[in-house]
Amino acid sequence: MYERSDTISDNAEFSRLIREINALPDEKKFVPEYLKLINRWNEVFENRKDFALEYARKNKSVFAYSLIIENLMQAVSNKEEPKQEWCDQYVRYAAIFPNHCYTELGDIMIKTLFSIRPGGTYIDFSLPDSDGKTHTLSEIIEGNIAILNLWASWCGPCRRKGKELIPVYEEYKDKGLTVVGVARETNEKNMVKAIENDGYTWINLLELNDNADIWAKYGIPFSGGGIFLIDRDGKILAVDPDKEEILKILQEKL
């Protein structure tokens, strides 16, 4: 009971601090009062993580498993490597709950944390195009340097980045570059219309209603999209590079 009361107290203070920080007028931001609240907020946040890890060590419940998954997801979202013990506890709980949905989700998080970064290896997947024909990423990009462009019709920045790739693709498509687009949609027609409007000439696949969890696998579950540059051997050369960075790498590689 003490442990549960402790975490409830921490959660209450965590929420209270957020409210107080947000309530401060702009002219008081970064004054001592504000910095004091921020420092305490960070302490409570770290204490919650410490509590969660200790709770996971001592228990074998689905609730404890949820704390592990929550912290792995935070690490993915923050693009930071978690403590090794979080990974160790995930392995322990995956063995206890092999058929639980948390186990599949945790596997995605672990692969993302240690693969989707420069020097890591891309995660393969299969998705349909607008005609319903299924394609596998590894088969499309085999033998080429590839740009994986995750985007969505409703994401303005994603579409601007996609259009910036068009001259890059035209310049290097006959020199060993391929581009694969994946659209995150709830309606296939939106993808087709956006492709026609923006003028993408490379293959585009459909991630409908996040059925394949592609955005989670690539570490951007809350984003509209992202760009990943992949070498011929499957190694990731850059994560979300801009046009200039892509051109620099292609000039060196091709």
C-alpha positions as CSV (number, residue, x, y, z in Angstrom):
1,M,0.0,0.0,0.0
2,Y,2.9,2.4,0.8
3,E,4.3,2.0,-2.7
4,R,1.0,2.6,-4.4
5,S,0.3,5.7,-2.2
6,D,3.8,7.0,-3.0
7,T,3.3,6.8,-6.8
8,I,-0.2,8.4,-6.5
9,S,1.4,11.2,-4.5
10,D,4.2,11.6,-7.1
11,N,1.6,11.6,-10.0
12,A,-0.4,14.3,-8.2
13,E,2.6,16.5,-7.6
14,F,3.7,15.9,-11.2
15,S,0.4,17.2,-12.5
16,R,0.3,20.1,-10.1
17,L,3.8,21.3,-11.1
18,I,2.8,21.2,-14.8
19,R,-0.3,23.3,-14.0
20,E,1.8,25.8,-12.1
21,I,4.5,26.0,-14.8
22,N,1.9,26.6,-17.5
23,A,0.0,29.2,-15.4
24,L,3.1,31.5,-15.0
25,P,2.8,34.5,-17.3
26,D,5.5,34.9,-20.0
27,E,7.2,37.7,-18.2
28,K,8.0,35.4,-15.3
29,K,9.5,32.6,-17.4
30,F,13.1,31.8,-16.5
31,V,13.0,33.8,-13.3
32,P,14.0,32.0,-10.0
33,E,10.3,31.0,-9.3
34,Y,10.0,29.4,-12.7
35,L,13.4,27.6,-12.5
36,K,12.5,26.3,-9.1
37,L,9.4,24.7,-10.4
38,I,11.2,23.2,-13.4
39,N,13.9,21.7,-11.2
40,R,11.3,20.1,-8.9
41,W,9.4,18.9,-11.9
42,N,12.6,17.1,-13.2
43,E,13.1,15.6,-9.7
44,V,9.6,14.2,-9.6
45,F,9.9,12.9,-13.1
46,E,13.2,11.1,-12.3
47,N,11.7,9.8,-9.0
48,R,8.7,8.3,-11.0
49,K,11.1,6.5,-13.3
50,D,13.1,5.2,-10.3
51,F,9.9,4.0,-8.6
52,A,8.7,2.3,-11.7
53,L,11.9,0.4,-12.2
54,E,11.9,-0.7,-8.5
55,Y,8.3,-1.7,-8.8
56,A,9.0,-3.8,-11.9
57,R,11.9,-5.5,-10.1
58,K,9.7,-6.6,-7.2
59,N,6.5,-7.6,-9.1
60,K,5.3,-9.7,-12.0
61,S,2.1,-8.0,-12.9
62,V,0.7,-6.5,-16.1
63,F,0.7,-3.1,-14.4
64,A,4.4,-3.4,-13.8
65,Y,4.9,-4.4,-17.4
66,S,3.0,-1.3,-18.5
67,L,5.5,0.9,-16.6
68,I,8.4,-0.8,-18.5
69,I,6.7,-0.2,-21.9
70,E,5.8,3.4,-20.9
71,N,9.5,4.2,-20.2
72,L,10.7,2.5,-23.4
73,M,8.2,4.6,-25.4
74,Q,9.5,7.7,-23.7
75,A,13.0,6.8,-24.7
76,V,11.9,6.3,-28.3
77,S,10.0,9.6,-28.3
78,N,13.0,11.4,-26.8
79,K,15.5,9.6,-29.1
80,E,17.6,8.6,-26.1
81,E,19.0,5.2,-25.1
82,P,17.3,3.8,-22.0
83,K,19.1,2.3,-19.0
84,Q,20.2,-1.3,-19.7
85,E,18.0,-2.5,-16.8
86,W,14.9,-1.3,-18.5
87,C,15.8,-3.5,-21.5
88,D,16.7,-6.3,-19.1
89,Q,13.3,-6.0,-17.3
90,Y,11.5,-6.0,-20.7
91,V,13.3,-9.3,-21.6
92,R,12.2,-10.7,-18.2
93,Y,8.5,-9.7,-18.6
94,A,8.4,-10.8,-22.2
95,A,9.2,-14.3,-21.0
96,I,6.5,-14.1,-18.3
97,F,3.9,-12.7,-20.7
98,P,4.9,-14.0,-24.2
99,N,1.5,-13.5,-25.8
100,H,0.6,-10.1,-24.3
101,C,0.3,-7.1,-26.6
102,Y,3.0,-5.4,-24.5
103,T,5.5,-8.0,-25.6
104,E,5.0,-7.2,-29.3
105,L,5.0,-3.5,-28.6
106,G,8.2,-3.7,-26.5
107,D,9.9,-5.7,-29.2
108,I,9.2,-2.9,-31.7
109,M,10.5,-0.3,-29.2
110,I,13.8,-2.2,-28.6
111,K,14.4,-2.7,-32.3
112,T,13.7,1.0,-32.9
113,L,15.9,2.2,-30.1
114,F,19.0,0.2,-31.3
115,S,18.4,0.1,-35.0
116,I,16.8,3.4,-36.2
117,R,19.8,5.6,-35.9
118,P,22.9,6.3,-38.0
119,G,24.9,3.1,-38.2
120,G,21.9,1.0,-37.3
121,T,20.0,-1.3,-39.7
122,Y,16.6,-0.4,-41.2
123,I,13.5,-2.4,-40.3
124,D,11.9,-4.3,-43.2
125,F,8.2,-4.4,-43.9
126,S,5.6,-5.2,-46.5
127,L,2.8,-2.9,-47.6
128,P,0.4,-2.5,-50.5
129,D,0.5,0.2,-53.1
130,S,-2.6,2.1,-54.3
131,D,-3.5,-0.8,-56.6
132,G,-3.5,-3.3,-53.7
133,K,-0.2,-5.0,-54.8
134,T,2.0,-5.8,-51.8
135,H,5.7,-4.8,-51.9
136,T,8.5,-5.5,-49.5
137,L,11.0,-2.7,-48.7
138,S,14.1,-4.9,-48.9
139,E,13.1,-6.1,-52.4
140,I,12.5,-2.6,-53.7
141,I,15.8,-1.1,-52.5
142,E,18.1,-4.1,-53.0
143,G,21.4,-3.0,-54.4
144,N,20.7,0.7,-54.2
145,I,21.1,3.6,-51.8
146,A,17.6,4.3,-50.7
147,I,15.6,7.2,-49.3
148,L,12.7,6.0,-47.2
149,N,10.2,8.9,-47.1
150,L,7.4,8.5,-44.5
151,W,4.8,11.1,-45.1
152,A,1.0,11.8,-45.0
153,S,-1.4,13.8,-47.1
154,W,-2.4,15.9,-44.1
155,C,1.2,16.7,-43.1
156,G,2.3,19.9,-44.8
157,P,6.0,19.8,-43.7
158,C,6.2,16.2,-44.9
159,R,4.9,17.1,-48.3
160,R,7.3,20.0,-48.7
161,K,10.2,17.7,-47.9
162,G,8.8,15.2,-50.3
163,K,8.7,17.8,-53.1
164,E,12.3,18.7,-52.3
165,L,13.3,15.1,-53.0
166,I,12.0,15.2,-56.6
167,P,15.1,17.0,-58.2
168,V,17.4,14.8,-56.0
169,Y,15.7,11.7,-57.3
170,E,15.8,12.8,-60.9
171,E,19.5,13.6,-60.7
172,Y,20.5,10.3,-59.1
173,K,17.9,7.7,-60.0
174,D,20.1,6.3,-62.8
175,K,23.2,6.3,-60.6
176,G,22.0,3.9,-57.9
177,L,19.4,5.9,-55.9
178,T,15.8,4.7,-55.2
179,V,13.1,6.4,-53.2
180,V,10.3,4.6,-51.4
181,G,7.4,6.6,-50.1
182,V,5.0,5.4,-47.4
183,A,1.8,7.4,-46.7
184,R,0.2,7.3,-43.3
185,E,-3.5,7.6,-44.1
186,T,-7.1,6.7,-43.0
187,N,-8.3,6.9,-46.6
188,E,-6.4,5.7,-49.7
189,K,-7.9,8.4,-51.9
190,N,-6.1,11.1,-49.9
191,M,-2.7,9.5,-50.7
192,V,-3.5,9.2,-54.5
193,K,-4.6,12.8,-54.7
194,A,-1.6,14.1,-52.8
195,I,0.8,12.1,-55.1
196,E,-0.9,13.6,-58.2
197,N,-0.7,17.1,-56.8
198,D,2.9,16.9,-55.6
199,G,4.3,15.0,-58.5
200,Y,6.0,12.0,-56.8
201,T,7.3,9.6,-59.5
202,W,8.7,6.9,-57.2
203,I,6.7,4.0,-55.6
204,N,4.5,4.9,-52.8
205,L,3.0,2.4,-50.3
206,L,0.0,2.8,-48.0
207,E,0.1,2.5,-44.2
208,L,-3.7,2.4,-43.6
209,N,-4.8,3.2,-40.0
210,D,-1.3,2.3,-38.7
211,N,-2.0,-1.4,-39.3
212,A,1.7,-2.2,-39.8
213,D,3.0,0.1,-37.0
214,I,5.6,1.6,-39.4
215,W,5.7,4.9,-37.6
216,A,6.3,3.2,-34.3
217,K,8.9,0.9,-35.7
218,Y,10.8,4.0,-37.1
219,G,10.6,5.8,-33.8
220,I,8.2,8.6,-34.8
221,P,4.8,7.4,-33.6
222,F,3.5,10.9,-32.9
223,S,4.9,12.5,-36.1
224,G,3.5,13.0,-39.6
225,G,6.6,11.6,-41.2
226,G,10.4,11.3,-41.4
227,I,13.2,10.7,-43.9
228,F,15.7,7.8,-43.6
229,L,18.7,7.5,-45.9
230,I,19.8,3.8,-46.2
231,D,23.1,2.5,-47.7
232,R,23.3,-0.5,-50.0
233,D,24.2,-2.8,-47.1
234,G,21.1,-1.9,-45.2
235,K,22.9,0.5,-42.8
236,I,21.2,3.8,-41.9
237,L,23.3,6.7,-43.2
238,A,21.1,9.5,-41.8
239,V,17.9,10.1,-39.9
240,D,15.7,13.0,-41.0
241,P,18.4,14.7,-43.1
242,D,17.7,17.8,-45.0
243,K,18.1,18.1,-48.8
244,E,21.7,19.5,-48.5
245,E,22.8,16.6,-46.2
246,I,21.3,14.1,-48.6
247,L,23.1,15.6,-51.5
248,K,26.4,15.6,-49.7
249,I,26.1,11.9,-48.8
250,L,25.0,11.0,-52.3
251,Q,27.9,12.9,-53.9
252,E,30.3,10.8,-51.7
253,K,28.5,7.5,-52.2
254,L,27.5,7.8,-55.9
